[in-house]
Amino acid sequence: MITASWLEDVREIAKITGVSQVWGDHPAWYFWISDAPGVYALELEGTCCMQYKGKELFQAALRLKCYPFVNTDVFGTFSFEERSFLQSPFFDSTHTPCFDDRQKIPANLFTVAALQYTVDAEDTVAAFTLETVDTLRTTFDDKTSRTCPLIDKIKTFEKGFVDREVPGTRIGYVFFDRLLCLFSAFCKQPPQQVISARSGGFEHVCDNAGHIDCVDSVDNFSVQLSVLYALSDTPDARKRIRGLAEYFRNGNQDVSYDRSFSGGHLHSQEKKSEMSIPLNSQWWTLARGEHRSNLVSSCGCS
């Protein structure tokens, strides 16, 4: 998909202005998107192999972070610590962490969603899944003082104060949408199935000792959106899509939207799912196009 980001027309449609690998101890990438509220970081968390009804599936778990721009409406929804880091020398002119300092920034900061990539052992079917919470909320259950020694900041929060209220679905979906644009152009196959689900949400509650508990939230929802691809136009691939769809339906969440697109296109009335997340027709259109890069090297340099 990184090579797909080199295609000028695909990049323009997806409004991706830059992609950069982050050199470190695990795979990670930065993405700049012109209409996004910040710069995204996609980090590999781990991989696993599992069996489902006799079929082998490989999965990659990824963490999605967003470094919001100061002039956007979402900046104020991030925590005191996150906002303080963004306005410190720990971030450079690219609005990403300085290379020498990025390991010093706590790993849990700036997370907005989890992504998962699933593919079968034969590389016949694949799926991308976005998992997040409508509102990523952190509150304090007592009067608390928080210190950020790295940036020499301290702040006292009153009991019940909401320190973080990030719109996880909204911010996470912007990136997820563009990732699928790249994948459709790369594999030249449109989505075959879209499954979305909602379940009871949660929020984080922090005490004055810094311990954080995860508690159920009656006014918040966890969101899961899975988009499934057949990686070839064969009867076997279409059959395996049905099995993969069954795997994603078997979770504990309530499925709110489940639709197959065997015709290879998106109907206009289907551009919005039951969970109010729009489906982008470009996921289907980009799969049918002929895309060529004008870059003169295999590494992406022009």
BABA-65164 format. One record per residue: residue in three letters; x, y, z of N, C-alpha, C in turn. Coordinates in pm, whole numbers, padded with zeros to 5 digits, always signed. Atoms other than C-alpha are relative to their C-alpha. Layout:
BABA-65164
ALAXYZXYZXYZ
...
***
This chain:
BABA-65164
MET+00081-00121+00000+00000+00000+00000+00085+00126+00000
ILE-00089-00115+00006+00295+00229+00047+00029+00034-00146
THR-00022-00026+00142+00364+00186-00325-00123+00063-00063
ALA+00122-00062+00052+00000+00275-00393-00003+00149+00031
SER-00003-00143-00035+00063+00606-00214+00091+00079-00092
TRP-00085-00069+00097+00320+00686-00485-00077+00038-00126
LEU+00080-00026+00120+00044+00694-00749-00066+00137+00014
GLU+00043-00139-00017-00029+01061-00806-00152+00015+00000
ASP+00145-00017+00006-00395+01022-00902-00069-00060+00122
VAL+00057+00061-00120-00470+00788-00611+00023+00091+00120
ARG-00033-00089-00111-00294+01021-00370-00087+00125-00002
GLU+00083-00121+00011-00491+01318-00502-00143-00030+00040
ILE+00137+00036-00034-00826+01139-00473-00014-00021+00151
ALA+00003+00028-00143-00745+01022-00120+00046+00119+00084
LYS-00047-00121-00068-00604+01369-00033+00116-00030+00095
ILE-00119+00033-00077-00286+01210+00098+00116+00082-00053
THR-00109-00088+00044-00004+01463+00086+00138-00054+00035
GLY-00130+00057-00033+00269+01248+00238-00012-00127+00082
VAL-00013+00123-00080+00365+00907+00379+00147-00018+00030
SER-00140+00016-00038+00684+00843+00571+00014-00116+00098
GLN-00029+00108-00094+00820+00531+00735+00071+00058+00122
VAL-00064-00041-00125+00920+00575+01099+00102-00107+00036
TRP-00105+00097-00028+01251+00406+01163+00011-00023+00150
GLY-00008+00034-00141+01257+00223+01494-00001-00149+00022
ASP-00005+00142-00034+01221-00109+01670-00122-00078-00046
HIS+00114+00070+00058+00884-00190+01511-00056+00084-00115
PRO+00050-00073+00116+00713-00097+01182-00101+00108+00037
ALA+00091-00112-00023+00536+00240+01184+00012+00098-00116
TRP+00004-00095+00110+00438+00510+00937-00075+00125+00044
TYR+00074-00124-00016+00329+00874+00940-00077+00026-00130
PHE+00084-00037+00114+00046+00992+00711-00047+00144+00017
TRP+00052-00136+00005-00034+01350+00616-00116+00001-00099
ILE+00122-00002+00080-00389+01399+00482-00054+00142+00003
SER+00027-00144+00008-00498+01742+00361-00125+00042+00076
ASP+00123-00040-00069-00849+01740+00512-00016-00069+00135
ALA+00004+00066-00131-00760+01555+00834+00026+00100+00112
PRO-00021-00093-00112-00757+01717+01180+00139-00006+00060
GLY-00135+00011-00052-00396+01614+01237+00082-00097-00083
VAL-00088+00099+00064-00106+01392+01134-00025-00134+00068
TYR+00026+00133-00054-00162+01018+01177+00129-00081+00010
ALA-00108+00097-00014+00081+00755+01304-00063-00138+00010
LEU+00050+00138-00001+00012+00388+01231+00115-00089+00046
GLU-00107+00079-00061+00211+00146+01447-00042-00146+00013
LEU+00026+00142-00016+00231-00233+01437+00017-00038+00147
GLU-00004+00044-00139+00146-00375+01780+00042-00146+00014
GLY-00032+00141-00007+00180-00746+01704-00072-00077-00108
THR+00062+00088+00098+00083-01038+01482-00034-00133+00066
CYS+00035+00132-00052-00079-01375+01539-00056-00086-00112
CYS+00060+00097+00092-00200-01687+01361-00108-00075+00075
MET+00110+00069-00067-00533-01851+01442-00071-00094-00098
GLN+00080+00093+00078-00761-02128+01323-00147+00038+00015
TYR+00144-00021-00004-01124-02065+01230-00066-00099-00095
LYS+00067+00104+00076-01327-02365+01119+00092-00067-00101
GLY-00096+00073+00082-01020-02539+00987+00082+00085-00095
LYS-00075-00090+00087-00887-02235+00803+00097+00084+00084
GLU-00102-00077-00069-00570-02053+00900-00013+00147-00036
LEU+00009-00144+00020-00595-01677+00945+00119+00067+00067
PHE-00108-00080-00056-00311-01432+01000-00055+00141+00027
GLN+00049-00133-00037-00378-01104+01180+00113+00089+00047
ALA-00092-00103-00048-00183-00786+01237-00082+00102+00079
ALA+00066-00100-00083-00288-00556+01521+00081+00129-00007
LEU-00067-00129+00018-00210-00188+01469-00065+00106+00088
ARG+00049-00113-00080-00243+00121+01686-00001+00125-00089
LEU+00010-00124+00076-00365+00444+01526+00005+00118+00095
LYS-00012-00123-00078-00255+00776+01672-00028+00120-00088
CYS+00020-00126+00072-00344+01129+01574+00062+00112+00081
TYR-00059-00119-00060-00140+01439+01647-00078+00120-00052
PRO+00091-00101+00053-00409+01708+01616+00067+00136-00019
PHE-00048-00136+00022-00340+02050+01471-00063+00094+00102
VAL+00045-00092-00105-00372+02335+01720-00124+00077-00044
ASN+00110-00084+00047-00618+02526+01499-00125-00078-00037
THR+00119+00079+00032-00873+02241+01469-00092-00009+00121
ASP+00097+00009-00109-01188+02188+01673+00024-00119+00091
VAL-00024+00117-00083-01060+01853+01804+00120+00017+00094
PHE-00121-00017-00082-00740+01990+01959-00034+00006+00148
GLY+00038-00015-00140-00917+02085+02280-00059-00125+00062
THR+00055+00123-00054-01063+01736+02316+00108-00096+00049
PHE-00109+00084-00046-00720+01583+02374+00041+00043+00142
SER-00032-00023-00141-00575+01562+02724+00098+00115+00019
PHE-00096-00104-00037-00374+01829+02905+00141-00042-00037
GLU-00135+00049+00028-00061+01613+02870+00027-00005-00150
GLU-00017+00008+00145-00115+01552+02497+00015+00139-00061
ARG-00009-00136+00054-00175+01921+02423+00133+00065+00037
SER-00127-00058-00045+00132+02016+02626+00117-00053-00083
PHE-00107+00057+00082+00356+01777+02432-00002+00061-00140
LEU+00011-00053+00136+00223+01906+02098+00056+00141-00011
GLN-00046-00139+00002+00318+02261+02193+00139+00016+00064
SER-00133+00000-00059+00665+02166+02316+00105-00032-00106
PRO-00106+00035+00095+01004+02111+02147+00006-00149-00034
PHE+00002+00142+00032+00924+01737+02144-00057-00025-00140
PHE+00056+00011+00135+00742+01800+01812+00071+00098-00093
ASP-00071-00085+00094+00908+01940+01501-00095+00064-00102
SER+00080-00074+00097+00787+02137+01198-00092-00088-00083
THR+00088+00092+00073+00630+01825+01042-00121-00039+00083
HIS+00107+00030-00096+00392+01808+01341+00003-00147+00044
THR-00021+00135-00051+00536+01470+01439+00112+00006+00105
PRO-00104-00002-00104+00762+01376+01732+00141+00008-00059
CYS-00140-00005+00042+01128+01467+01693+00059-00141+00012
PHE-00049+00137+00007+01317+01152+01601+00071-00042+00128
ASP-00079+00035-00118+01552+01160+01900-00083-00004+00128
ASP+00080-00010-00122+01269+01226+02148-00126-00086-00002
ARG+00131+00065+00012+00980+01016+02023-00018-00116+00098
GLN+00012+00110-00094+01059+00721+02252-00028+00049+00143
LYS+00022-00055-00133+01032+00952+02552-00148+00033+00024
ILE+00143-00032-00014+00666+01036+02484-00074-00126+00040
PRO+00073+00120-00043+00440+00793+02676-00079-00064-00114
ALA+00056+00072+00115+00317+00525+02434-00152+00007-00006
ASN+00147+00001+00000-00047+00552+02543-00060+00131-00048
LEU+00053-00130+00041-00081+00917+02440-00034+00001-00149
PHE+00041-00028+00138-00258+01026+02118-00071-00116-00070
THR+00069+00112+00063-00422+00686+02053-00147+00035-00023
VAL+00140-00028+00033-00757+00722+01875-00076-00123-00046
ALA+00069+00119+00049-00832+00373+01741+00098-00117-00009
ALA-00078+00120+00030-00713+00018+01685-00043-00048-00138
LEU+00028+00058+00132-00687-00132+01337+00049-00144-00002
GLN-00039+00140+00013-00664-00495+01238-00004-00038-00148
TYR-00004+00053+00136-00560-00656+00913-00002-00151+00009
THR+00017+00146-00002-00675-01015+00856+00012-00054-00142
VAL-00015+00061+00132-00571-01236+00565+00010-00151+00020
ASP-00011+00145-00013-00603-01610+00504+00136-00048-00050
ALA-00133+00055+00030-00302-01838+00456+00028-00005-00149
GLU-00018+00009+00146-00361-01863+00080-00001+00136-00068
ASP+00004-00136+00055-00379-01484+00036-00115+00014-00099
THR+00120+00000+00085-00728-01526-00110-00100+00107+00041
VAL+00093-00101-00053-00934-01297+00115+00071+00081+00108
ALA-00060-00087-00100-00850-01007+00343-00106+00094+00056
ALA+00094-00094-00062-01022-00762+00577+00077+00103+00082
PHE-00048-00106-00089-00949-00431+00746-00111+00031+00100
THR+00097-00029-00105-01119-00355+01077+00044+00123+00079
LEU-00020-00118-00085-01150-00024+01261-00075-00023+00130
GLU+00063+00013-00130-01220-00044+01634+00032+00123+00083
THR-00020-00118-00085-01271+00259+01855-00124+00022+00084
VAL+00116-00039-00079-01515+00433+02087-00045+00135-00052
ASP+00051-00128+00052-01743+00716+01978+00068+00118+00066
THR-00069-00106-00073-01594+00935+02250+00100-00065+00096
LEU-00106+00052-00086-01261+00846+02412+00015+00095+00118
ARG+00015-00093-00112-01322+00998+02754+00082-00045+00120
THR-00072+00024-00126-01103+01026+03066-00044+00105+00100
THR+00042-00092-00107-01233+01177+03391+00078-00031+00128
PHE-00066+00019-00129-01102+01216+03747-00105-00022+00108
ASP+00099+00028-00104-01284+01064+04044+00031+00071+00131
ASP-00036-00078-00119-01111+01294+04293+00089+00116-00044
LYS-00091-00110+00031-00915+01618+04304+00140-00055-00019
THR-00127+00063+00040-00587+01535+04132+00094+00103-00060
SER-00104-00080+00065-00261+01705+04040+00080-00092-00091
ARG-00077+00079+00095-00088+01576+03729+00126+00076-00039
THR-00128-00061+00033+00277+01642+03657+00056-00062-00127
CYS-00067+00045+00121+00449+01619+03319+00145+00046+00010
PRO-00137-00046-00025+00816+01632+03420+00083+00023-00125
LEU-00079-00016+00122+00950+01596+03066-00014+00139-00061
ILE+00025-00132+00058+00792+01925+02967-00026+00105+00107
ASP+00006-00092-00112+00788+02084+03313-00138+00066+00010
LYS+00137-00049-00011+00409+02114+03335-00069-00069+00117
ILE+00079+00056-00108+00173+02062+03628-00137+00066-00002
LYS+00135-00054+00000-00202+02102+03656-00085-00076+00101
THR+00091+00061-00096-00466+02036+03922-00140-00011-00061
PHE+00133+00027+00055-00798+01880+03819-00097-00023+00115
GLU+00103+00021-00100-01115+01896+04024-00071-00133-00024
LYS+00075+00124+00010-01325+01586+04092-00106+00011-00111
GLY+00097+00001+00109-01532+01496+03786+00046+00069-00126
PHE-00049-00072+00118-01318+01698+03546+00025-00097-00116
VAL-00021+00081+00120-01314+01559+03191+00129+00049-00066
ASP-00131-00039+00053-00950+01566+03079+00013-00033-00148
ARG-00012+00044+00140-00997+01388+02746-00139-00040-00050
GLU+00131+00032+00057-01304+01365+02523+00013-00002-00153
VAL-00036+00005+00142-01168+01269+02180-00106-00075-00080
PRO+00097+00069+00086-01418+01182+01903+00068-00112-00079
GLY-00078+00109+00058-01260+00844+01828-00050-00047-00135
THR+00056+00048+00127-01498+00733+01552+00025+00101-00111
ARG-00017-00105+00101-01481+01063+01368+00145+00009-00047
ILE-00140-00016+00038-01101+01094+01377+00056-00129-00061
GLY-00050+00126+00050-01030+00725+01324-00048-00034-00138
TYR+00055+00035+00130-01260+00692+01026+00066+00076-00114
VAL-00068-00076+00106-01085+00968+00829+00119-00078-00053
PHE-00117+00078+00043-00768+00759+00824-00041-00133-00061
PHE+00044+00132+00048-00946+00425+00779-00052+00009-00143
ASP+00052-00024+00135-01125+00561+00472+00112+00009-00102
ARG-00109-00020+00096-00800+00669+00303+00085-00127-00012
LEU-00074+00126+00005-00629+00341+00395-00068-00097-00097
LEU+00074+00088+00092-00903+00152+00208+00011+00049-00144
CYS-00023-00053+00135-00862+00384-00091+00132-00054-00055
LEU-00129+00051+00043-00496+00283-00107-00006-00150-00027
PHE+00004+00145+00016-00574-00086-00062-00078-00040-00125
SER+00079+00031+00120-00842-00091-00333+00082+00024-00127
ALA-00084-00029+00117-00602+00073-00578+00115-00100-00011
PHE-00113+00093+00000-00321-00164-00476-00040-00139-00048
CYS+00037+00138+00033-00507-00496-00501-00093-00009-00121
LYS+00089-00005+00117-00738-00383-00787-00124-00085+00020
GLN+00122+00071-00033-01033-00543-00612-00086+00089+00089
PRO+00087-00081-00085-01338-00367-00462-00043-00078+00124
PRO+00053+00071-00117-01485-00449-00120-00114-00093-00039
GLN+00106+00098+00024-01710-00756-00118-00103-00002+00111
GLN+00091+00005-00114-01866-00718+00226+00039+00110+00098
VAL-00022-00099-00105-01905-00446+00488-00087-00038+00119
ILE+00070+00038-00122-02000-00533+00845+00034+00102+00108
SER-00025-00092-00111-02042-00279+01124-00078-00046+00122
ALA+00063+00043-00125-02129-00338+01486+00021+00104+00107
ARG-00010-00090-00114-02192-00139+01801-00025-00079+00128
SER+00022+00063-00130-02169-00245+02162+00017+00105+00108
GLY-00012-00093-00111-02168-00085+02504+00140+00058+00010
GLY-00129-00067-00005-01892+00170+02541+00057+00008+00140
PHE-00068-00012-00128-01656+00259+02821+00071+00135+00006
GLU-00083-00117-00017-01452+00544+02961+00104-00030+00106
HIS-00107+00017-00099-01138+00580+03170-00021+00096+00116
VAL+00011-00080-00122-01153+00702+03528+00132-00007+00074
CYS-00132-00008-00062-00831+00820+03694-00014+00048+00145
ASP+00002-00045-00139-00777+00846+04071+00121+00090+00029
ASN-00105-00097-00032-00543+01083+04255+00138-00064+00015
ALA-00129+00068-00003-00270+00817+04262+00050-00031-00141
GLY-00039+00024+00138-00262+00799+03884-00045-00131-00057
HIS+00052+00127+00051-00433+00461+03856-00123+00024-00088
ILE+00110-00019+00094-00674+00431+03565-00084-00127-00008
ASP+00094+00111+00014-00983+00209+03561-00085+00021-00124
CYS+00091-00003+00116-01197+00122+03261-00139-00036+00049
VAL+00136+00023-00051-01568+00154+03346-00101+00013-00113
ASP+00106-00006+00101-01886+00102+03146-00059+00140-00006
SER+00059-00132+00021-02047+00412+03000-00135-00016-00068
VAL+00136+00018+00054-02422+00436+02936-00025+00087-00122
ASP+00025-00092+00111-02393+00721+02685+00111-00005-00104
ASN-00111+00013+00092-02099+00592+02482-00007-00138-00066
PHE+00007+00127+00072-02059+00315+02224+00135-00036-00060
SER-00114+00054+00073-01776+00097+02100-00043-00030-00142
VAL+00032+00012+00142-01762+00079+01722+00099-00095-00066
GLN-00085+00088+00080-01631-00192+01492-00051+00002-00143
LEU+00034-00003+00142-01627-00157+01114+00100-00087-00075
SER-00086+00091+00075-01490-00439+00896-00037+00005-00148
VAL+00018-00004+00145-01442-00417+00519+00078-00118-00058
LEU-00057+00127+00045-01377-00750+00344+00026+00004-00150
TYR-00041+00003+00140-01197-00808+00013+00025-00143-00045
ALA-00047+00119+00070-01169-01104-00224+00118+00044-00085
LEU-00121-00047+00067-00817-01078-00361+00015-00056-00141
SER+00003+00048+00139-00906-01254-00688-00145-00020-00041
ASP+00136+00017+00052-01212-01298-00911-00030-00148-00022
THR+00022+00143+00013-01248-01671-00844-00116-00044+00089
PRO+00107+00052-00086-01540-01877-00706+00049-00034+00140
ASP-00054+00036-00131-01312-01997-00426+00015+00123+00089
ALA-00015-00124-00077-01238-01640-00318-00135+00049+00049
ARG+00133-00046-00041-01608-01551-00313-00057-00091+00109
LYS+00045+00093-00103-01681-01864-00109+00069+00030+00133
ARG-00074-00029-00123-01410-01775+00141-00041+00132+00064
ILE+00053-00124-00056-01554-01426+00179-00114-00030+00095
ARG+00113+00035-00086-01866-01584+00323+00049-00054+00135
GLY-00055+00052-00125-01657-01773+00578+00065+00108+00085
LEU-00064-00109-00074-01458-01462+00671-00105+00093+00061
ALA+00108-00084-00053-01780-01262+00712-00061-00065+00124
GLU+00053+00072-00116-01908-01529+00950+00091+00019+00120
TYR-00095-00021-00110-01592-01490+01157-00022+00135+00066
PHE+00018-00133-00057-01655-01117+01201-00138+00017+00064
ARG+00133-00009-00062-02024-01169+01285-00004-00069+00136
ASN+00008+00083-00119-01943-01410+01565+00051+00067+00126
GLY-00042-00071-00121-01824-01143+01810-00119+00025+00091
ASN+00105-00028-00098-02022-01022+02109-00078+00127-00033
GLN+00067-00126+00030-02120-00693+01947-00126-00024-00082
ASP+00122+00006+00078-02456-00627+01793+00027+00054-00140
VAL-00022-00042+00138-02426-00615+01414-00112+00094-00041
SER+00100-00100+00039-02601-00303+01289-00007+00017-00152
TYR-00002-00014+00146-02505-00324+00922+00080-00117-00057
ASP-00066+00116+00058-02417-00625+00709-00047-00011-00145
ARG+00041-00005+00141-02416-00598+00332+00112-00053-00089
SER-00095+00047+00100-02245-00784+00048-00012+00085-00125
PHE-00005-00082+00122-02142-00605-00272+00058-00084-00113
SER-00049+00093+00101-02105-00890-00517+00002+00061-00139
GLY+00002-00065+00130-02182-00656-00807+00121+00087-00027
GLY-00123-00075+00020-01856-00473-00751-00017+00150-00001
HIS+00020-00145-00005-02007-00127-00697-00087+00035+00119
LEU+00077-00051-00113-02175+00088-00434-00120+00077-00051
HIS+00121-00074+00035-02535+00201-00475-00006+00130+00081
SER+00002-00130-00066-02599+00564-00386-00071-00005+00135
GLN+00074+00008-00126-02849+00469-00115+00077-00076+00108
GLU-00079+00077-00096-02581+00255+00051+00119+00077+00054
LYS-00118-00075-00040-02336+00535+00116+00002+00032+00149
LYS+00003-00024-00143-02444+00554+00479-00050-00126+00070
SER+00038+00120-00072-02458+00262+00719-00091+00036+00117
GLU+00087-00021-00114-02685+00215+01018+00070+00073+00114
MET-00073-00065-00107-02410+00349+01243+00048+00139-00041
SER-00026-00136+00047-02391+00676+01047+00146+00023-00040
ILE-00132-00015+00058-02045+00610+00906-00015-00014-00151
PRO+00021+00007+00145-02041+00688+00532+00093-00102-00066
LEU-00082+00087+00082-01917+00432+00283+00046+00081-00121
ASN-00058-00081+00106-01686+00589+00027-00004-00076-00132
SER+00008+00066+00131-01765+00502-00336+00136-00018-00065
GLN-00134+00013+00058-01395+00550-00414+00064-00135+00034
TRP-00052+00134-00029-01324+00214-00245-00027-00094-00116
TRP+00037+00084+00115-01498+00061-00545+00059+00058-00130
THR-00046-00065+00123-01399+00315-00813+00151-00018-00021
LEU-00145+00010+00014-01024+00303-00743+00045-00141-00037
ALA-00037+00138+00034-01022-00075-00780-00008-00025-00151
ARG+00020+00022+00144-01132-00044-01143+00093+00084-00086
GLY-00082-00092+00079-00891+00228-01250+00136-00055-00034
GLU-00138+00031+00037-00555+00204-01421+00088+00113+00054
HIS-00079-00102-00068-00302+00386-01207+00148-00023-00029
ARG-00143+00008+00028+00058+00461-01299+00074+00111+00073
SER-00081-00098-00070+00333+00640-01114+00105+00059-00094
ASN-00104-00068+00078+00571+00894-01265+00134+00002+00074
LEU-00124+00004-00074+00835+00823-01003+00104-00082-00076
VAL-00103+00063+00082+01167+00713-01147+00081-00104+00077
SER-00074+00100-00076+01287+00483-00867-00098-00086+00077
SER+00086+00094-00071+01149+00186-00676-00018+00036+00146
CYS+00012-00038-00142+01191+00360-00339-00098+00114+00020
GLY+00096-00109-00013+00942+00637-00414+00056+00136-00029
CYS-00060-00130+00033+01187+00913-00509-00034+00038-00143
SER+00032-00046+00135+01103+01126-00812+00125+00052-00069
***
